[in-house]
Amino acid sequence: MRTTFAEERGVTMLRPAVSDVAFVMASPKLHPTGLLGWARFTLDGRYCLDGIAVRKTLSGRLTLSFPERVDRHGRSYAVVRPLDDATRIAIETQVFDALACDGRLSA
């Protein structure tokens, strides 16, 4: 059985750790579009993610929208994004908990 690079070095894979969450509220006129504001946070104590949109879906669920760039042909490309659903959920949960905990965002 093949071992992974991380296993060979005794590294365990942990969920991403979110800290230092900041939030800027969007203008109230944007709230009907679902945009509540923008988050900035530190990921794993090593990366600062900024310009992450905080949105409310039509069903009322909170979600994060990660930044994209659009090329001259109108195609969108992610600047940064979670690689899988489990990572996205782990990041969203920690960001929303931090914002709700101190009243910056009502969940």
C-alpha positions in Angstrom: 0.0 0.0 0.0 1.3 3.4 -1.0 1.8 6.1 1.7 1.3 9.8 1.2 4.0 12.4 1.5 2.3 13.7 4.7 2.0 10.1 6.2 5.7 9.5 5.6 6.6 12.6 7.6 4.1 12.0 10.3 1.9 15.0 9.4 -1.8 14.8 10.2 -4.2 16.6 8.0 -6.3 19.0 10.1 -9.2 21.1 9.1 -8.2 24.6 8.1 -8.0 27.0 11.1 -9.6 30.4 10.7 -8.7 33.3 12.9 -8.6 37.1 12.9 -12.0 37.4 11.2 -12.9 41.0 10.1 -16.1 42.1 8.4 -17.2 45.1 6.4 -20.9 45.5 6.0 -22.2 46.2 2.5 -24.5 49.1 1.8 -28.1 48.3 2.8 -29.2 48.8 -0.8 -27.1 45.7 -1.7 -28.7 43.4 0.9 -31.7 42.6 -1.4 -29.2 41.2 -3.9 -27.9 38.8 -1.2 -24.6 40.6 -0.5 -24.2 41.3 3.2 -20.6 42.4 3.2 -17.0 41.2 2.9 -14.8 39.1 5.2 -11.1 39.1 5.7 -9.5 36.3 7.8 -6.3 34.4 8.4 -6.2 30.8 7.3 -3.9 28.4 9.2 -1.9 31.4 10.6 -0.2 31.7 7.2 -2.5 33.2 4.7 -4.7 36.3 4.7 -7.8 35.9 2.6 -9.5 39.3 1.8 -12.4 40.3 -0.3 -14.4 37.2 0.5 -18.1 38.1 -0.1 -20.6 37.1 2.6 -24.0 36.4 1.0 -27.4 35.1 1.9 -29.0 32.8 -0.6 -32.6 32.9 -1.7 -33.2 30.0 0.8 -31.7 32.1 3.6 -28.5 30.2 4.0 -25.3 32.1 4.6 -22.4 31.4 2.2 -19.0 32.7 1.3 -18.2 33.7 -2.3 -14.5 33.6 -3.1 -13.0 36.2 -5.5 -12.7 35.5 -9.2 -11.1 37.4 -12.1 -12.6 37.6 -15.5 -10.4 37.5 -18.6 -10.9 39.5 -21.8 -13.2 36.8 -23.2 -15.5 37.0 -20.2 -14.4 33.7 -18.6 -14.2 33.6 -14.8 -11.3 32.1 -12.9 -11.0 31.6 -9.2 -8.3 33.6 -7.5 -8.5 31.5 -4.4 -11.0 28.9 -3.4 -11.5 25.8 -1.2 -10.6 22.6 -3.1 -13.5 20.6 -1.8 -16.8 20.9 -0.1 -15.6 19.7 3.3 -12.9 22.5 3.4 -15.5 25.1 2.3 -17.9 24.0 5.0 -15.1 24.1 7.6 -14.1 27.6 6.6 -17.7 28.9 6.4 -18.6 27.5 9.8 -15.6 29.1 11.5 -16.1 32.5 9.8 -19.9 32.6 10.5 -19.4 31.5 14.1 -16.8 34.3 14.6 -19.1 36.9 13.1 -22.2 35.7 14.9 -20.4 35.3 18.2 -19.8 39.0 18.6 -22.9 40.3 16.8 -21.2 41.4 13.6 -23.5 39.2 11.6 -26.9 37.8 12.6 -27.1 34.2 11.3 
